[in-house]
């Protein structure tokens, strides 16, 4: 899993694909942020890593919710809402394209 998060931080689509091929799960909720347990796509959006986000989407990253708030047990933002709120236009466009293709 650490390989996947390193690939996300490096914004490397190839490394994201290699990490997933090696067994990392694109929808696991691993890391906490202020009581939130985010999926890898959430971290890619948080750090504006559009290439990594696109690779995650190609490998089946969920687009309906980024995860759950630990204390409130409530869904977090939808990825498109989160990307737009972070001003990440490239990832927002990738998310729109991905949801349009479905």
MIKOLVO-365869 format. One record per atom (N, C-alpha, C, O): residue number from 1; residue in three letters; atom name; x, y, z. Coordinates in steps of 0.02 Angstrom, whole numbers, plus 32768, in hexadecimal, padded with zeros to 4 digits. Atoms other than C-alpha are relative to their C-alpha. Layout:
N
SITE  dokol  zaro  voti     u     v     w
SITE    NUM   ALA    CA     X     Y     Z
...
! end
This chain:
102
SITE  dokol  zaro  voti     u     v     w
SITE      1   UNK     N  8029  7FC4  8000
SITE      1   UNK    CA  8000  8000  8000
SITE      1   UNK     C  802B  803F  8000
SITE      1   UNK     O  8019  8071  7FE0
SITE      2   UNK     N  7FD5  7FC5  8000
SITE      2   UNK    CA  808F  8078  8024
SITE      2   UNK     C  8019  8011  7FBB
SITE      2   UNK     O  8024  804C  7FAC
SITE      3   UNK     N  7FEB  7FF2  8044
SITE      3   UNK    CA  80C7  8065  7F70
SITE      3   UNK     C  7FCB  8029  7FDB
SITE      3   UNK     O  7FDC  8056  7FB4
SITE      4   UNK     N  8036  7FDB  8021
SITE      4   UNK    CA  801E  80A4  7F37
SITE      4   UNK     C  7FFF  8049  8017
SITE      4   UNK     O  7FF9  8076  7FED
SITE      5   UNK     N  8002  7FBB  7FE7
SITE      5   UNK    CA  8022  813D  7FA7
SITE      5   UNK     C  803E  8027  7FEA
SITE      5   UNK     O  803A  8063  7FDD
SITE      6   UNK     N  7FC3  7FE0  801A
SITE      6   UNK    CA  80D6  8163  7F73
SITE      6   UNK     C  7FF6  8012  7FB7
SITE      6   UNK     O  8009  8049  7FA1
SITE      7   UNK     N  800D  7FF2  8046
SITE      7   UNK    CA  80A0  8156  7EBD
SITE      7   UNK     C  7FD0  803B  7FF8
SITE      7   UNK     O  7FD8  8064  7FCB
SITE      8   UNK     N  802F  7FC8  8002
SITE      8   UNK    CA  800F  81CC  7EDF
SITE      8   UNK     C  8025  8042  800E
SITE      8   UNK     O  801D  8072  7FE9
SITE      9   UNK     N  7FDB  7FC3  7FEF
SITE      9   UNK    CA  8081  824C  7F32
SITE      9   UNK     C  8030  8014  7FC9
SITE      9   UNK     O  803D  8050  7FBF
SITE     10   UNK     N  7FD4  7FF1  8038
SITE     10   UNK    CA  80F9  823E  7E9E
SITE     10   UNK     C  7FD9  8012  7FC1
SITE     10   UNK     O  7FF6  8026  7F8F
SITE     11   UNK     N  802C  7FF4  8039
SITE     11   UNK    CA  8064  8254  7E28
SITE     11   UNK     C  8015  7FD7  7FC3
SITE     11   UNK     O  8017  7FF0  7F8B
SITE     12   UNK     N  7FE8  802C  8034
SITE     12   UNK    CA  80A1  81C0  7DC3
SITE     12   UNK     C  7FCA  7FCC  7FEE
SITE     12   UNK     O  7FBC  7F9F  8015
SITE     13   UNK     N  8033  802F  8016
SITE     13   UNK    CA  801A  8165  7D61
SITE     13   UNK     C  801D  7FBA  7FF9
SITE     13   UNK     O  7FFD  7F89  800D
SITE     14   UNK     N  7FE0  8041  8008
SITE     14   UNK    CA  8094  80D9  7D37
SITE     14   UNK     C  800B  7FDE  8043
SITE     14   UNK     O  7FFE  7FA2  804A
SITE     15   UNK     N  7FF4  801E  7FBE
SITE     15   UNK    CA  80C3  80BF  7DED
SITE     15   UNK     C  7FBF  7FED  8023
SITE     15   UNK     O  7FBD  7FBB  8048
SITE     16   UNK     N  8042  8012  7FE4
SITE     16   UNK    CA  800B  80C0  7E21
SITE     16   UNK     C  7FEB  7FBD  7FE3
SITE     16   UNK     O  7FD5  7F90  8007
SITE     17   UNK     N  8014  803F  8021
SITE     17   UNK    CA  7FE9  8037  7DA1
SITE     17   UNK     C  802B  7FC6  8019
SITE     17   UNK     O  8010  7F8F  8025
SITE     18   UNK     N  7FD4  8036  7FE6
SITE     18   UNK    CA  8081  7FD2  7DDC
SITE     18   UNK     C  7FED  7FED  8047
SITE     18   UNK     O  7FEC  7FB2  8058
SITE     19   UNK     N  8013  800F  7FBA
SITE     19   UNK    CA  804B  7FE1  7E92
SITE     19   UNK     C  7FBF  7FD7  8002
SITE     19   UNK     O  7FBA  7FA8  8029
SITE     20   UNK     N  8040  8026  8001
SITE     20   UNK    CA  7F9B  7FA4  7E69
SITE     20   UNK     C  800C  7FBB  7FE4
SITE     20   UNK     O  7FF0  7F8A  7FFD
SITE     21   UNK     N  7FEF  8043  801C
SITE     21   UNK    CA  7FE0  7F17  7DFD
SITE     21   UNK     C  8023  7FD5  8034
SITE     21   UNK     O  801E  7F97  8033
SITE     22   UNK     N  7FDC  8024  7FCB
SITE     22   UNK    CA  804B  7EE8  7E94
SITE     22   UNK     C  7FD4  7FF0  803C
SITE     22   UNK     O  7FEB  7FD1  806C
SITE     23   UNK     N  802E  8014  7FCB
SITE     23   UNK    CA  7FB1  7ED9  7F03
SITE     23   UNK     C  7FE0  8038  8027
SITE     23   UNK     O  7FB4  802B  8050
SITE     24   UNK     N  8020  7FC8  7FDD
SITE     24   UNK    CA  7F85  7F88  7F42
SITE     24   UNK     C  7FB8  8006  7FE7
SITE     24   UNK     O  7FAA  7FFA  7FAD
SITE     25   UNK     N  8047  7FFB  8011
SITE     25   UNK    CA  7EC9  7FA6  7F44
SITE     25   UNK     C  7FEE  804A  7FF7
SITE     25   UNK     O  7FF9  8073  8023
SITE     26   UNK     N  8010  7FBA  800D
SITE     26   UNK    CA  7E8A  8047  7EF3
SITE     26   UNK     C  7FC7  801C  802A
SITE     26   UNK     O  7FBB  8059  8029
SITE     27   UNK     N  8039  7FE8  7FD9
SITE     27   UNK    CA  7DF5  8050  7F69
SITE     27   UNK     C  8008  7FF4  804B
SITE     27   UNK     O  7FD9  8000  8071
SITE     28   UNK     N  7FF5  8008  7FB8
SITE     28   UNK    CA  7E41  8025  8012
SITE     28   UNK     C  8004  8043  8023
SITE     28   UNK     O  801E  8074  8007
SITE     29   UNK     N  7FFE  7FC3  7FD8
SITE     29   UNK    CA  7E2C  80A8  8099
SITE     29   UNK     C  8035  7FF5  8036
SITE     29   UNK     O  8029  7FD2  8067
SITE     30   UNK     N  7FC8  8010  7FD5
SITE     30   UNK    CA  7ED3  80AB  80F1
SITE     30   UNK     C  8014  8038  8030
SITE     30   UNK     O  8020  802B  806B
SITE     31   UNK     N  7FE2  7FCB  7FD8
SITE     31   UNK    CA  7F08  8154  8131
SITE     31   UNK     C  7FCB  8030  801A
SITE     31   UNK     O  7F99  803E  7FF9
SITE     32   UNK     N  802E  7FD1  7FE1
SITE     32   UNK    CA  7EB1  81CD  81A6
SITE     32   UNK     C  8018  8047  7FF5
SITE     32   UNK     O  8053  8055  7FF2
SITE     33   UNK     N  7FF2  7FB8  8003
SITE     33   UNK    CA  7EA6  8288  8191
SITE     33   UNK     C  7FC7  8022  8025
SITE     33   UNK     O  7F8E  8023  800C
SITE     34   UNK     N  8033  7FDC  7FD8
SITE     34   UNK    CA  7E47  82E9  8218
SITE     34   UNK     C  7FC1  7FD6  800A
SITE     34   UNK     O  7F8A  7FEF  8003
SITE     35   UNK     N  803A  802C  7FF4
SITE     35   UNK    CA  7DD7  8254  823F
SITE     35   UNK     C  7FE4  7FE1  7FC1
SITE     35   UNK     O  7FB3  7FBC  7FC4
SITE     36   UNK     N  8018  801B  803F
SITE     36   UNK    CA  7DC1  8229  8187
SITE     36   UNK     C  802D  7FC6  7FEB
SITE     36   UNK     O  806A  7FCA  7FF1
SITE     37   UNK     N  7FDA  8039  801B
SITE     37   UNK    CA  7DF6  8183  813D
SITE     37   UNK     C  7FF8  8003  7FB5
SITE     37   UNK     O  7FC4  7FEF  7F9A
SITE     38   UNK     N  8005  7FF4  8048
SITE     38   UNK    CA  7E1C  81AB  8087
SITE     38   UNK     C  8017  7FC5  7FD7
SITE     38   UNK     O  8043  7F9F  7FEB
SITE     39   UNK     N  7FE8  802F  8032
SITE     39   UNK    CA  7E2C  813A  7FF2
SITE     39   UNK     C  8039  8021  7FD9
SITE     39   UNK     O  8042  805E  7FDD
SITE     40   UNK     N  7FC9  7FE4  8026
SITE     40   UNK    CA  7EC3  8150  7F80
SITE     40   UNK     C  7FEC  803A  7FD2
SITE     40   UNK     O  8011  806B  7FCB
SITE     41   UNK     N  8016  7FC9  802C
SITE     41   UNK    CA  7E5E  81BD  7F07
SITE     41   UNK     C  7FF9  8041  8028
SITE     41   UNK     O  8008  8077  800E
SITE     42   UNK     N  8005  7FC4  7FD6
SITE     42   UNK    CA  7E3C  8235  7F97
SITE     42   UNK     C  8043  8020  800C
SITE     42   UNK     O  8049  805D  800C
SITE     43   UNK     N  7FBD  7FE4  7FF6
SITE     43   UNK    CA  7EF6  8248  7FB7
SITE     43   UNK     C  801A  801F  7FC0
SITE     43   UNK     O  803B  8053  7FC2
SITE     44   UNK     N  7FEA  7FE3  8040
SITE     44   UNK    CA  7F18  8265  7EFE
SITE     44   UNK     C  7FDF  8044  7FF6
SITE     44   UNK     O  7FFF  8073  7FDE
SITE     45   UNK     N  8023  7FC0  8007
SITE     45   UNK    CA  7E95  82EE  7EFE
SITE     45   UNK     C  801A  8033  8033
SITE     45   UNK     O  8025  806D  8022
SITE     46   UNK     N  7FE8  7FD4  7FCB
SITE     46   UNK    CA  7ED0  8338  7FA3
SITE     46   UNK     C  8042  8022  7FEC
SITE     46   UNK     O  804C  805D  7FFA
SITE     47   UNK     N  7FBF  7FE5  8013
SITE     47   UNK    CA  7F7F  834F  7F5C
SITE     47   UNK     C  8004  8014  7FB6
SITE     47   UNK     O  803B  801F  7F9C
SITE     48   UNK     N  8004  7FEB  8046
SITE     48   UNK    CA  7F45  837B  7EAA
SITE     48   UNK     C  802F  7FD7  7FD3
SITE     48   UNK     O  8056  7FF2  7FAD
SITE     49   UNK     N  7FD7  802E  8028
SITE     49   UNK    CA  7F98  82E3  7E5B
SITE     49   UNK     C  7FD4  7FE1  7FCA
SITE     49   UNK     O  7FBC  7FA9  7FD0
SITE     50   UNK     N  8030  8013  8034
SITE     50   UNK    CA  7F32  82D7  7DBB
SITE     50   UNK     C  8014  7FC1  7FD9
SITE     50   UNK     O  7FE9  7F99  7FC7
SITE     51   UNK     N  7FEA  803C  8024
SITE     51   UNK    CA  7F9D  8252  7D64
SITE     51   UNK     C  7FF2  7FC2  8029
SITE     51   UNK     O  7FDC  7F8F  800F
SITE     52   UNK     N  800E  8038  7FD3
SITE     52   UNK    CA  7F90  81E0  7DFA
SITE     52   UNK     C  7FB5  7FF3  8005
SITE     52   UNK     O  7F9F  7FBA  8005
SITE     53   UNK     N  8049  8007  7FFC
SITE     53   UNK    CA  7ED5  8202  7E07
SITE     53   UNK     C  7FE5  7FDD  7FC1
SITE     53   UNK     O  7FBA  7FB1  7FC6
SITE     54   UNK     N  8016  8020  803E
SITE     54   UNK    CA  7EBC  81D2  7D50
SITE     54   UNK     C  8010  7FB6  7FFF
SITE     54   UNK     O  7FE7  7F8D  7FEB
SITE     55   UNK     N  7FED  8047  7FFD
SITE     55   UNK    CA  7F1B  812F  7D69
SITE     55   UNK     C  7FD3  7FDB  8031
SITE     55   UNK     O  7FBE  7FA3  8022
SITE     56   UNK     N  802C  801F  7FD0
SITE     56   UNK    CA  7EB3  8108  7E03
SITE     56   UNK     C  7FBA  7FF5  7FE2
SITE     56   UNK     O  7F9C  7FC0  7FEC
SITE     57   UNK     N  8041  8007  8020
SITE     57   UNK    CA  7E14  8127  7DA0
SITE     57   UNK     C  8000  7FC7  7FCC
SITE     57   UNK     O  7FD0  7FA2  7FC7
SITE     58   UNK     N  7FFA  8036  8030
SITE     58   UNK    CA  7E51  80B2  7D16
SITE     58   UNK     C  7FFD  7FBC  8022
SITE     58   UNK     O  7FE6  7F8B  8004
SITE     59   UNK     N  7FFE  803F  7FDB
SITE     59   UNK    CA  7E68  802B  7D9A
SITE     59   UNK     C  7FC5  7FF8  8030
SITE     59   UNK     O  7FC7  7FCF  805D
SITE     60   UNK     N  803E  800C  7FDD
SITE     60   UNK    CA  7DBA  803D  7DE2
SITE     60   UNK     C  7FF6  8026  8041
SITE     60   UNK     O  7FCE  8011  806B
SITE     61   UNK     N  800C  7FD8  7FC3
SITE     61   UNK    CA  7DC7  80C2  7E6A
SITE     61   UNK     C  7FB7  8016  8003
SITE     61   UNK     O  7F9B  802C  7FD1
SITE     62   UNK     N  8047  7FEF  7FF7
SITE     62   UNK    CA  7D1A  80E2  7EB0
SITE     62   UNK     C  7FF7  804C  7FFB
SITE     62   UNK     O  8020  8072  8014
SITE     63   UNK     N  800D  7FB9  800A
SITE     63   UNK    CA  7CCE  8189  7E80
SITE     63   UNK     C  7FC4  8019  8027
SITE     63   UNK     O  7FB4  8055  8023
SITE     64   UNK     N  803C  7FE9  7FDD
SITE     64   UNK    CA  7C34  818E  7EEF
SITE     64   UNK     C  800F  8021  8043
SITE     64   UNK     O  7FE8  804B  805A
SITE     65   UNK     N  7FED  7FE2  7FC0
SITE     65   UNK    CA  7C8C  81BB  7F92
SITE     65   UNK     C  804A  7FF3  800C
SITE     65   UNK     O  8065  7FBF  7FF7
SITE     66   UNK     N  7FB9  8009  7FF1
SITE     66   UNK    CA  7D3E  81D3  7FCF
SITE     66   UNK     C  800C  7FD5  803C
SITE     66   UNK     O  8044  7FBC  8046
SITE     67   UNK     N  7FF8  8027  7FC3
SITE     67   UNK    CA  7D1F  8177  8071
SITE     67   UNK     C  7FCD  8015  8034
SITE     67   UNK     O  7F99  8031  8023
SITE     68   UNK     N  802D  7FEF  7FC9
SITE     68   UNK    CA  7CCD  818F  811B
SITE     68   UNK     C  8024  8027  8035
SITE     68   UNK     O  8060  801E  8040
SITE     69   UNK     N  7FE5  7FDC  7FC7
SITE     69   UNK    CA  7CE7  8207  81A9
SITE     69   UNK     C  7FFF  7FD1  803B
SITE     69   UNK     O  7FCA  7FB4  804A
SITE     70   UNK     N  7FF9  8032  7FCB
SITE     70   UNK    CA  7D25  819E  823B
SITE     70   UNK     C  7FCF  800B  8039
SITE     70   UNK     O  7FAE  7FDC  804F
SITE     71   UNK     N  802B  7FF3  7FC6
SITE     71   UNK    CA  7CC4  81F4  82C6
SITE     71   UNK     C  7FB7  8007  7FEF
SITE     71   UNK     O  7F8C  7FF1  8014
SITE     72   UNK     N  8045  7FF4  8014
SITE     72   UNK    CA  7C27  8225  8268
SITE     72   UNK     C  7FE0  7FC6  7FDB
SITE     72   UNK     O  7FA3  7FC2  7FD4
SITE     73   UNK     N  8017  8038  8028
SITE     73   UNK    CA  7C1A  8184  8202
SITE     73   UNK     C  7FD5  8019  7FC5
SITE     73   UNK     O  7FA1  7FFC  7FB5
SITE     74   UNK     N  8024  7FE2  8038
SITE     74   UNK    CA  7BE2  81F1  8171
SITE     74   UNK     C  802D  7FFF  7FC2
SITE     74   UNK     O  806A  8003  7FC8
SITE     75   UNK     N  7FD9  7FFD  803D
SITE     75   UNK    CA  7C17  81EF  80BB
SITE     75   UNK     C  8023  8043  7FF9
SITE     75   UNK     O  8009  8077  800E
SITE     76   UNK     N  7FDB  7FC3  800F
SITE     76   UNK    CA  7C9A  826D  8088
SITE     76   UNK     C  7FE9  801A  7FBC
SITE     76   UNK     O  7FBB  7FFF  7F9D
SITE     77   UNK     N  800F  7FE4  8042
SITE     77   UNK    CA  7C94  82D7  7FEB
SITE     77   UNK     C  8002  7FCB  7FCA
SITE     77   UNK     O  8025  7F99  7FD0
SITE     78   UNK     N  7FF6  8026  803E
SITE     78   UNK    CA  7C7C  8289  7F42
SITE     78   UNK     C  8042  8019  7FE3
SITE     78   UNK     O  8053  8054  7FED
SITE     79   UNK     N  7FBF  7FEA  801B
SITE     79   UNK    CA  7D24  828F  7EE6
SITE     79   UNK     C  7FFC  803F  7FD6
SITE     79   UNK     O  8027  806A  7FDB
SITE     80   UNK     N  8005  7FC4  802B
SITE     80   UNK    CA  7CE7  8310  7E68
SITE     80   UNK     C  7FF6  803F  802B
SITE     80   UNK     O  8013  8073  801C
SITE     81   UNK     N  800A  7FC8  7FD3
SITE     81   UNK    CA  7CAC  8382  7EF5
SITE     81   UNK     C  8041  8013  8022
SITE     81   UNK     O  8052  804E  8028
SITE     82   UNK     N  7FC1  7FF4  7FDD
SITE     82   UNK    CA  7D51  836F  7F50
SITE     82   UNK     C  8033  801F  7FD1
SITE     82   UNK     O  8055  804F  7FE3
SITE     83   UNK     N  7FD0  7FE5  8030
SITE     83   UNK    CA  7DBA  838F  7EB4
SITE     83   UNK     C  7FF0  8048  7FEF
SITE     83   UNK     O  801D  8072  7FED
SITE     84   UNK     N  8013  7FBB  800F
SITE     84   UNK    CA  7D57  842B  7E8A
SITE     84   UNK     C  800C  802E  803B
SITE     84   UNK     O  8023  8067  8032
SITE     85   UNK     N  7FF5  7FD7  7FC4
SITE     85   UNK    CA  7D60  846B  7F3D
SITE     85   UNK     C  804A  800D  800B
SITE     85   UNK     O  805D  8040  8029
SITE     86   UNK     N  7FB7  7FF7  7FFA
SITE     86   UNK    CA  7E1E  8454  7F36
SITE     86   UNK     C  801C  8027  7FC5
SITE     86   UNK     O  8058  8036  7FC4
SITE     87   UNK     N  7FE9  7FDB  803A
SITE     87   UNK    CA  7E27  84B0  7E90
SITE     87   UNK     C  8028  7FD6  7FCF
SITE     87   UNK     O  804F  7FF0  7FA7
SITE     88   UNK     N  7FDB  802F  802A
SITE     88   UNK    CA  7E6B  8415  7E38
SITE     88   UNK     C  7FD9  7FF3  7FBF
SITE     88   UNK     O  7FB2  7FC3  7FBB
SITE     89   UNK     N  8026  8004  803E
SITE     89   UNK    CA  7E28  842F  7D88
SITE     89   UNK     C  8012  7FC2  7FD8
SITE     89   UNK     O  7FE6  7FA2  7FBC
SITE     90   UNK     N  7FEC  803A  8027
SITE     90   UNK    CA  7E8F  83A5  7D35
SITE     90   UNK     C  7FDF  7FC0  8019
SITE     90   UNK     O  7FC5  7F98  7FF2
SITE     91   UNK     N  8020  803B  7FE4
SITE     91   UNK    CA  7E4F  8320  7DAC
SITE     91   UNK     C  7FB5  8003  7FF8
SITE     91   UNK     O  7F94  7FD0  7FEB
SITE     92   UNK     N  8048  7FF8  800A
SITE     92   UNK    CA  7D9F  8367  7DA1
SITE     92   UNK     C  7FEC  7FEA  7FBA
SITE     92   UNK     O  7FBA  7FC7  7FB1
SITE     93   UNK     N  800F  8013  8045
SITE     93   UNK    CA  7DA3  8352  7CE4
SITE     93   UNK     C  8008  7FB5  7FF7
SITE     93   UNK     O  7FE1  7F95  7FD3
SITE     94   UNK     N  7FF7  8049  8005
SITE     94   UNK    CA  7DE7  82A0  7CF5
SITE     94   UNK     C  7FC5  7FDC  8020
SITE     94   UNK     O  7FAE  7FAA  8005
SITE     95   UNK     N  803A  801F  7FDF
SITE     95   UNK    CA  7D5A  8277  7D6E
SITE     95   UNK     C  7FC2  8006  7FD5
SITE     95   UNK     O  7F9B  7FD7  7FD0
SITE     96   UNK     N  803A  7FF7  802C
SITE     96   UNK    CA  7CD8  82BF  7CF8
SITE     96   UNK     C  8004  7FD0  7FC5
SITE     96   UNK     O  7FD2  7FB1  7FB2
SITE     97   UNK     N  7FF7  802E  8038
SITE     97   UNK    CA  7D20  825B  7C67
SITE     97   UNK     C  7FF4  7FB9  8016
SITE     97   UNK     O  7FD2  7F92  7FF3
SITE     98   UNK     N  8008  8045  7FE7
SITE     98   UNK    CA  7D26  81BC  7CCF
SITE     98   UNK     C  7FB7  7FEF  800E
SITE     98   UNK     O  7FA0  7FB9  7FFB
SITE     99   UNK     N  8046  800E  7FF1
SITE     99   UNK    CA  7C72  81CA  7D0B
SITE     99   UNK     C  7FD6  8002  7FC1
SITE     99   UNK     O  7FA3  7FE0  7FBD
SITE    100   UNK     N  8024  7FFD  803F
SITE    100   UNK    CA  7C39  81F6  7C5B
SITE    100   UNK     C  8008  7FBF  7FD9
SITE    100   UNK     O  7FDA  7FA8  7FB7
SITE    101   UNK     N  7FF2  803E  8024
SITE    101   UNK    CA  7C8B  8157  7C17
SITE    101   UNK     C  7FD9  7FC5  801C
SITE    101   UNK     O  7FD3  7F91  7FFA
SITE    102   UNK     N  8023  8038  7FE1
SITE    102   UNK    CA  7C28  80E9  7C8E
SITE    102   UNK     C  7FB9  7FF9  7FE6
SITE    102   UNK     O  7F95  7FCC  7FFA
! end
